[in-house]
């Protein structure tokens, strides 16, 4: 005879970062996720508005402060400032779970909505934070969805829009003339540095700060060279390692 032992189901926390220490409070983070198979997760204004409402609810439920955001057809960018250890992963877990449930309820579907866990990297609280905010808010203009960043209604660049989630000014306030700065194209070197942080979860800051942050957050592997040197003729990967908007 055989004894069959039924184990309790293991919950799938798809929004939990791979390294728990990389969710420490007191740092600013850039967090993002993308639709499974590069598919759209926002199909119309209602979908966008529903997610914005969830951002507002997340701000009420947790102590994570929202500094900036941008929703794109098949992915989103958030700039977050958690107060305590574990707040980032907890807030993202609630947000993504709530969104998946709402998405399936509206479209009567099931299965994966997102490609997997959200990706995040810590940001130094100086001009590097402003660089990330500019990158995030400029996304719709870079993708040529609008001419100016502030014309995209689903972004923190569209100030004073009804229903907008509460935004924290953050540790580094946006300077005067901010939108003019956002609408000025970033250099390719600056954009590629951020893409590399996204791909490898590498801290974004000056060299000394990167070393300290990587050590404290257990992200040392993100600083090591990976694989063979890329050939000059080889095409650079996009934000998620495949074709698509940033």
Residue frames relative to the residue before (quaternion, step in Angstrom):
aa qw qx qy qz dx dy dz
X 1.0000 0.0000 0.0000 0.0000 0.00 0.00 0.00
X 0.2767 -0.7479 0.5826 0.1572 3.53 -1.22 0.55
X 0.3043 -0.7372 0.5771 0.1756 3.54 -1.04 0.82
X 0.1827 -0.7935 0.5757 0.0748 3.56 -0.59 1.16
X 0.1105 -0.7967 0.5936 0.0274 3.56 -0.61 1.16
X 0.1999 -0.7833 0.5820 0.0874 3.56 -0.67 1.12
X 0.2192 -0.7860 0.5683 0.1059 3.53 -0.60 1.18
X 0.5442 -0.6074 0.4500 0.3639 3.61 -1.06 0.61
X 0.5745 -0.6048 0.4152 0.3630 3.58 -1.05 0.66
X 0.3568 -0.7229 0.5544 0.2066 3.55 -1.09 0.76
X 0.3960 -0.7274 0.4943 0.2643 3.61 -0.62 1.01
X 0.3202 -0.7347 0.5680 0.1874 3.57 -1.06 0.78
X 0.0999 -0.8020 0.5885 0.0246 3.55 -0.35 1.22
X 0.1072 -0.8664 0.4844 0.0563 3.54 0.46 1.23
X 0.6895 0.4720 -0.3055 0.4566 3.58 1.15 -0.25
X 0.5005 0.6605 -0.4298 0.3584 3.59 1.25 0.01
X 0.4440 -0.6879 0.4912 0.2971 3.61 -0.81 0.88
X 0.6046 -0.5923 0.3925 0.3600 3.58 -1.15 0.64
X 0.7621 0.2610 -0.1515 0.5728 3.59 1.06 -0.66
X 0.3734 -0.7679 0.4649 0.2339 3.63 -0.27 1.19
X 0.6361 0.5453 -0.3452 0.4228 3.61 1.02 -0.69
X 0.6063 0.5642 -0.3537 0.4348 3.59 1.23 -0.37
X 0.6371 0.4851 -0.3321 0.4985 3.59 1.27 0.30
X 0.2701 0.7865 -0.5127 0.2136 3.58 1.09 0.67
X 0.4909 -0.6571 0.4919 0.2920 3.52 -1.14 0.68
X 0.6942 0.4935 -0.3473 0.3923 3.53 -1.31 0.30
X 0.6627 0.4337 -0.3048 0.5289 3.59 1.29 -0.10
X 0.3753 -0.6458 0.5957 0.2954 3.54 -1.29 0.32
X 0.1137 -0.8054 0.5810 0.0308 3.57 -1.04 0.79
X 0.2697 -0.6724 0.6557 0.2124 3.48 -1.32 0.51
X 0.0136 -0.8039 0.5935 -0.0362 3.58 -0.70 1.11
X 0.0759 0.7988 -0.5930 0.0671 3.56 -1.05 0.72
X 0.0127 -0.7597 0.6474 0.0596 3.50 -1.35 0.27
X 0.2507 -0.7845 0.5597 0.0924 3.51 -1.25 0.52
X 0.6211 -0.5717 0.3947 0.3628 3.56 -1.15 0.60
X 0.5711 -0.6054 0.4356 0.3429 3.54 -1.08 0.78
X 0.8379 0.1020 -0.1075 0.5253 3.56 -0.87 0.98
X 0.5836 -0.6113 0.3430 0.4099 3.57 1.21 0.61
X 0.4180 0.7170 -0.4688 0.3024 3.58 1.21 0.34
X 0.6037 -0.5733 0.4198 0.3614 3.55 -1.21 0.54
X 0.1969 -0.7581 0.6086 0.1269 3.54 -1.14 0.69
X 0.7161 0.2856 -0.2105 0.6011 3.58 1.33 -0.18
X 0.1361 -0.8416 0.5219 0.0269 3.56 -0.40 1.26
X 0.8008 0.0105 0.0129 0.5987 3.58 1.14 -0.51
X 0.7486 -0.4080 0.2692 0.4479 3.56 -1.31 0.06
X 0.6110 0.5582 -0.3595 0.4310 3.58 1.02 -0.66
X 0.6401 0.5219 -0.3291 0.4579 3.59 0.97 -0.82
X 0.6517 0.5037 -0.3132 0.4727 3.56 0.94 -0.88
X 0.6788 0.5028 -0.2934 0.4476 3.57 0.86 -0.99
X 0.6244 0.5364 -0.3409 0.4541 3.59 1.03 -0.73
X 0.6701 0.4852 -0.3085 0.4694 3.60 0.93 -0.83
X 0.6140 0.5337 -0.3446 0.4684 3.59 1.03 -0.74
X 0.6350 0.5200 -0.3244 0.4702 3.59 1.03 -0.77
X 0.6437 0.5081 -0.3200 0.4744 3.58 1.04 -0.74
X 0.6013 0.5377 -0.3584 0.4701 3.59 1.07 -0.63
X 0.6388 0.5208 -0.3159 0.4700 3.55 1.02 -0.84
X 0.6719 0.4892 -0.2956 0.4710 3.60 0.93 -0.90
X 0.6232 0.5403 -0.3420 0.4503 3.59 1.01 -0.76
X 0.6428 0.5290 -0.3162 0.4550 3.57 1.06 -0.75
X 0.6712 0.4799 -0.2894 0.4852 3.56 1.17 -0.58
X 0.6943 0.4946 -0.2641 0.4512 3.56 1.10 -0.73
X 0.7921 0.2363 -0.1022 0.5534 3.59 1.07 -0.70
X 0.5106 -0.6349 0.4840 0.3194 3.55 -1.32 0.11
X 0.4303 0.6880 -0.4709 0.3461 3.59 1.25 0.29
X 0.2649 -0.7798 0.5513 0.1337 3.57 -0.76 1.06
X 0.3023 -0.7402 0.5796 0.1576 3.54 -1.02 0.92
X 0.1845 -0.8063 0.5571 0.0743 3.57 -0.62 1.17
X 0.7891 -0.1147 0.1016 0.5949 3.58 1.04 -0.75
X 0.0029 -0.7996 0.6005 -0.0021 3.56 -1.22 0.40
X 0.0005 -0.7596 0.6489 0.0434 3.53 -1.36 0.24
X 0.1790 -0.7700 0.6071 0.0803 3.55 -0.88 1.03
X 0.1014 -0.7845 0.6116 0.0185 3.55 -0.83 1.06
X 0.7184 -0.4722 0.2586 0.4405 3.63 -1.11 0.40
X 0.8336 0.1608 -0.0811 0.5221 3.62 0.87 -0.79
X 0.7859 0.1659 -0.1564 0.5748 3.60 1.17 0.34
X 0.2227 -0.7603 0.5883 0.1620 3.55 -1.32 0.11
X 0.2292 -0.7259 0.6316 0.1473 3.53 -1.35 0.45
X 0.0169 -0.7720 0.6353 0.0057 3.58 -1.03 0.83
X 0.1515 -0.7319 0.6532 0.1210 3.57 -1.14 0.69
X 0.0323 -0.8487 0.5210 -0.0849 3.54 -0.34 1.35
X 0.1675 -0.7766 0.6042 0.0616 3.52 -1.24 0.65
X 0.0929 -0.8324 0.5452 0.0357 3.63 0.17 1.23
X 0.4438 -0.7041 0.4961 0.2473 3.54 -1.12 0.70
X 0.8234 0.1802 -0.0459 0.5362 3.58 0.87 -0.93
X 0.6519 -0.5035 0.3943 0.4075 3.56 -1.29 0.39
X 0.8044 0.2768 -0.2165 0.4790 3.57 -0.97 0.89
X 0.5095 0.6700 -0.4207 0.3384 3.60 1.21 -0.31
X 0.6321 0.5479 -0.3460 0.4249 3.58 0.96 -0.81
X 0.7059 0.4517 -0.2750 0.4713 3.59 0.75 -1.02
X 0.6524 0.5237 -0.3212 0.4438 3.59 0.99 -0.78
X 0.6689 0.4943 -0.2968 0.4691 3.56 0.94 -0.88
X 0.6737 0.4833 -0.3003 0.4716 3.60 0.93 -0.86
X 0.6102 0.5449 -0.3552 0.4523 3.59 1.04 -0.70
X 0.6700 0.4824 -0.3053 0.4745 3.59 0.91 -0.88
X 0.6655 0.5261 -0.3092 0.4299 3.58 0.88 -0.96
X 0.7151 0.4504 -0.2688 0.4620 3.59 0.78 -0.99
X 0.6315 0.5222 -0.3349 0.4650 3.58 1.02 -0.74
X 0.6635 0.5007 -0.3016 0.4670 3.58 0.93 -0.90
X 0.6683 0.4980 -0.3090 0.4582 3.57 0.97 -0.80
X 0.6378 0.5192 -0.3344 0.4603 3.60 0.94 -0.82
X 0.6538 0.5064 -0.3199 0.4625 3.61 0.92 -0.82
X 0.6698 0.4877 -0.3016 0.4717 3.57 0.92 -0.88
X 0.6319 0.5371 -0.3269 0.4531 3.58 1.01 -0.82
X 0.6924 0.4649 -0.2830 0.4737 3.60 0.84 -0.94
X 0.6244 0.5371 -0.3447 0.4504 3.58 1.03 -0.71
X 0.6924 0.4710 -0.2893 0.4637 3.58 0.94 -0.83
X 0.7987 0.3079 -0.1482 0.4953 3.59 0.84 -0.95
X 0.3945 -0.7590 0.4473 0.2610 3.57 1.33 0.24
X 0.4556 0.6858 -0.4385 0.3602 3.52 0.93 0.96
X 0.2064 -0.7369 0.6218 0.1664 3.53 -1.36 -0.26
X 0.6268 0.5532 -0.3962 0.3797 3.55 -1.28 0.12
X 0.7428 -0.4233 0.2982 0.4245 3.52 -1.35 -0.17
X 0.2365 -0.7389 0.6160 0.1366 3.53 -1.02 0.90
X 0.7699 0.3019 -0.1427 0.5438 3.56 1.01 -0.90
X 0.6160 -0.5751 0.4063 0.3531 3.54 -1.28 0.45
X 0.7490 -0.2906 0.2061 0.5586 3.60 1.18 -0.35
X 0.8054 -0.1890 0.1788 0.5325 3.55 -1.06 -0.77
X 0.5130 -0.5949 0.4985 0.3666 3.54 -1.17 0.47
X 0.3329 -0.7146 0.5770 0.2133 3.55 -1.24 0.49
X 0.0331 0.8029 -0.5938 0.0392 3.55 -1.05 0.69
X 0.0128 -0.7648 0.6417 0.0562 3.53 -1.33 0.33
X 0.4801 -0.6794 0.4745 0.2876 3.60 -1.07 0.71
X 0.2363 -0.7804 0.5726 0.0855 3.55 -1.18 0.70
X 0.4580 -0.6599 0.5234 0.2844 3.56 -1.00 0.81
X 0.4123 -0.7473 0.4788 0.2057 3.56 -0.92 0.97
X 0.5146 0.5555 -0.4860 0.4365 3.53 0.38 1.33
X 0.8166 -0.1799 0.1272 0.5335 3.61 -0.95 -0.70
X 0.5463 0.6049 -0.4085 0.4109 3.61 1.20 -0.34
X 0.6201 0.5279 -0.3438 0.4675 3.60 1.06 -0.67
X 0.6478 0.5049 -0.3169 0.4744 3.59 0.98 -0.78
X 0.6088 0.5503 -0.3480 0.4532 3.59 1.07 -0.68
X 0.6636 0.4891 -0.3016 0.4790 3.58 0.97 -0.85
X 0.6473 0.5171 -0.3240 0.4567 3.59 0.92 -0.86
X 0.6373 0.5160 -0.3222 0.4732 3.56 1.00 -0.80
X 0.6412 0.5285 -0.3143 0.4591 3.58 0.96 -0.89
X 0.6723 0.5020 -0.2893 0.4608 3.57 0.93 -0.93
X 0.7413 0.4316 -0.2445 0.4522 3.57 0.71 -1.05
X 0.6489 0.5184 -0.3159 0.4587 3.58 1.18 -0.46
X 0.4156 0.7670 -0.4323 0.2283 3.59 1.24 -0.34
X 0.6974 0.4617 -0.3162 0.4476 3.69 0.72 -0.85
X 0.6441 0.4961 -0.3276 0.4813 3.61 1.04 -0.68
X 0.6360 0.5218 -0.3308 0.4623 3.59 1.02 -0.78
X 0.7036 0.4313 -0.2544 0.5042 3.60 1.10 -0.73
X 0.4303 -0.7401 0.4204 0.3005 3.59 1.37 0.06
X 0.3327 0.7207 -0.5248 0.3074 3.55 1.05 0.82
X 0.7687 0.0569 -0.0277 0.6364 3.55 1.24 -0.58
X 0.5595 -0.6018 0.4448 0.3563 3.55 -1.27 0.29
X 0.7852 0.1596 -0.0742 0.5938 3.56 1.04 -0.83
X 0.6083 -0.5933 0.3847 0.3604 3.57 -1.04 0.76
X 0.6890 0.5013 -0.2871 0.4377 3.59 0.94 -0.85
X 0.5802 0.5839 -0.3776 0.4241 3.60 1.27 -0.14
X 0.6000 0.5236 -0.3634 0.4835 3.59 1.27 -0.21
X 0.3479 -0.8051 0.4364 0.2007 3.62 -0.35 1.17
X 0.7071 0.4665 -0.2577 0.4647 3.60 1.18 -0.46
X 0.5868 0.5298 -0.3610 0.4947 3.53 0.89 1.02
X 0.5683 -0.5947 0.4451 0.3539 3.55 -1.21 0.49
X 0.5371 0.6077 -0.4140 0.4134 3.62 1.24 -0.11
X 0.6475 0.4758 -0.3108 0.5077 3.59 1.23 -0.46
X 0.1324 -0.8546 0.4991 0.0545 3.55 0.33 1.28
X 0.8534 0.1979 -0.1481 0.4589 3.52 -1.31 0.57
X 0.3548 0.7129 -0.5267 0.2973 3.57 1.04 0.69
X 0.5284 -0.6393 0.4405 0.3436 3.64 -0.89 0.84
X 0.8044 0.2699 -0.2130 0.4845 3.56 -0.97 0.89
X 0.4241 0.7129 -0.4668 0.3068 3.58 1.24 0.04
X 0.4924 -0.6489 0.4761 0.3313 3.62 -0.96 0.75
X 0.5975 -0.5721 0.4202 0.3730 3.54 -1.20 0.54
X 0.1744 -0.7931 0.5793 0.0707 3.55 -0.75 1.09
X 0.3241 -0.7127 0.5908 0.1950 3.53 -1.05 0.85
X 0.5224 -0.6479 0.4449 0.3308 3.58 -0.96 0.77
X 0.3913 -0.7482 0.4556 0.2821 3.57 1.22 -0.49
X 0.6618 -0.5248 0.3608 0.3955 3.58 -1.27 0.17
X 0.7533 0.2357 -0.1525 0.5948 3.60 1.25 -0.34
X 0.2715 -0.7972 0.5124 0.1681 3.63 -0.09 1.21
X 0.5405 -0.5925 0.4862 0.3469 3.53 -1.17 0.62
X 0.4124 -0.7363 0.4768 0.2457 3.63 -0.81 0.92
X 0.6721 -0.4475 0.3864 0.4457 3.55 -1.32 0.10
X 0.7888 0.2661 -0.2173 0.5097 3.57 -1.04 0.77
X 0.2380 0.8298 -0.4813 0.1525 3.56 1.24 0.44
X 0.6949 0.4806 -0.3003 0.4427 3.61 0.76 -0.95
X 0.5971 0.5392 -0.3626 0.4704 3.58 1.08 -0.59
X 0.6488 0.5087 -0.3029 0.4781 3.55 1.04 -0.80
X 0.6430 0.5281 -0.3194 0.4535 3.59 0.96 -0.88
X 0.7244 0.4572 -0.2454 0.4539 3.57 0.93 -0.87
X 0.5512 0.5540 -0.4101 0.4703 3.56 1.29 0.08
X 0.4856 -0.6963 0.4300 0.3074 3.63 -0.61 1.03
X 0.4060 -0.6807 0.5546 0.2535 3.54 -1.09 0.75
X 0.5533 -0.5905 0.4589 0.3668 3.54 -1.20 0.48
X 0.6079 -0.5620 0.4093 0.3835 3.58 -1.16 0.49
X 0.6204 0.5441 -0.3443 0.4478 3.60 1.06 -0.71
X 0.6518 0.5088 -0.3099 0.4692 3.59 0.99 -0.84
X 0.6700 0.4932 -0.2973 0.4684 3.59 0.92 -0.90
X 0.6665 0.5041 -0.3101 0.4532 3.59 0.94 -0.82
X 0.6025 0.5510 -0.3600 0.4515 3.60 1.06 -0.67
X 0.6710 0.4797 -0.2940 0.4830 3.58 1.01 -0.79
X 0.6211 0.5348 -0.3482 0.4549 3.60 1.00 -0.73
X 0.6477 0.5147 -0.3190 0.4624 3.56 1.02 -0.79
X 0.6200 0.5222 -0.3402 0.4766 3.60 1.05 -0.69
X 0.6492 0.5101 -0.3156 0.4677 3.59 0.99 -0.79
X 0.6832 0.5003 -0.2947 0.4428 3.58 0.83 -0.97
X 0.8161 0.2800 -0.1155 0.4922 3.58 0.91 -0.92
X 0.4054 -0.7164 0.4634 0.3282 3.59 1.33 -0.03
X 0.2932 0.7798 -0.4910 0.2547 3.54 1.15 0.71
X 0.5061 -0.6342 0.4786 0.3355 3.65 -0.92 0.79
X 0.2510 -0.7660 0.5765 0.1333 3.57 -1.10 0.76
X 0.4289 0.6596 -0.5117 0.3451 3.56 -0.55 1.23
X 0.6837 -0.4161 0.3366 0.4961 3.55 -1.18 -0.42
X 0.7338 -0.4797 0.2604 0.4045 3.56 -1.27 0.46
X 0.6721 0.4968 -0.3098 0.4533 3.60 0.89 -0.89
X 0.6706 0.4937 -0.3000 0.4654 3.58 0.92 -0.91
X 0.6166 0.5533 -0.3487 0.4383 3.60 0.97 -0.82
X 0.6622 0.5117 -0.3079 0.4527 3.58 0.90 -0.89
X 0.6732 0.4874 -0.2987 0.4689 3.59 0.92 -0.89
X 0.6811 0.4937 -0.2950 0.4530 3.58 0.87 -0.95
X 0.6471 0.5195 -0.3263 0.4527 3.58 0.94 -0.84
X 0.6571 0.5108 -0.3107 0.4591 3.59 1.00 -0.78
X 0.6964 0.4723 -0.2772 0.4638 3.57 0.92 -0.89
X 0.7563 0.3919 -0.2027 0.4830 3.58 1.01 -0.80
X 0.4851 -0.6902 0.4250 0.3280 3.58 1.26 0.06
X 0.4903 0.6709 -0.4135 0.3723 3.57 1.13 0.67
X 0.2212 0.8159 -0.5121 0.1522 3.59 1.13 0.51
X 0.6243 0.5624 -0.3479 0.4157 3.59 1.02 -0.74
X 0.6087 0.5735 -0.3587 0.4147 3.60 1.14 -0.52
X 0.6662 0.5047 -0.2987 0.4607 3.60 1.26 -0.33
X 0.6064 0.5794 -0.3565 0.4117 3.58 1.21 -0.33
X 0.5544 -0.5813 0.4610 0.3770 3.60 -1.10 0.60
X 0.1656 -0.8019 0.5704 0.0646 3.55 -1.02 0.81
X 0.8499 0.0937 -0.0923 0.5102 3.56 -0.84 1.03
X 0.6979 -0.4371 0.3556 0.4421 3.52 -1.31 -0.24
X 0.5998 -0.5473 0.4217 0.4037 3.60 -1.14 0.50
X 0.4837 -0.6831 0.4710 0.2786 3.55 -0.96 0.92
X 0.4556 -0.6743 0.5107 0.2772 3.57 -0.95 0.88
X 0.5994 -0.6029 0.3809 0.3634 3.60 -0.99 0.76
X 0.7121 0.4663 -0.2673 0.4518 3.60 0.98 -0.78
X 0.5491 0.6295 -0.4011 0.3758 3.57 1.23 -0.26
X 0.4831 -0.6827 0.4727 0.2776 3.55 -0.96 0.88
X 0.4548 -0.6875 0.4956 0.2737 3.56 -0.91 0.93
X 0.4860 -0.6580 0.4783 0.3194 3.62 -0.98 0.73
X 0.4711 -0.6499 0.5120 0.3057 3.53 -1.20 0.51
X 0.8190 -0.3019 0.1799 0.4536 3.52 -1.33 -0.05
X 0.7954 0.2527 -0.1215 0.5373 3.58 0.93 -0.90
X 0.6242 -0.5674 0.3372 0.4180 3.56 1.21 0.42
X 0.7444 0.2704 -0.1890 0.5806 3.56 1.27 0.33
X 0.6884 -0.4843 0.3249 0.4313 3.56 -1.25 0.20
X 0.4522 0.6801 -0.5064 0.2767 3.58 -1.09 0.62
X 0.6398 -0.5079 0.3950 0.4204 3.54 -1.26 0.20
X 0.5110 -0.6498 0.4728 0.3051 3.54 -1.24 0.46
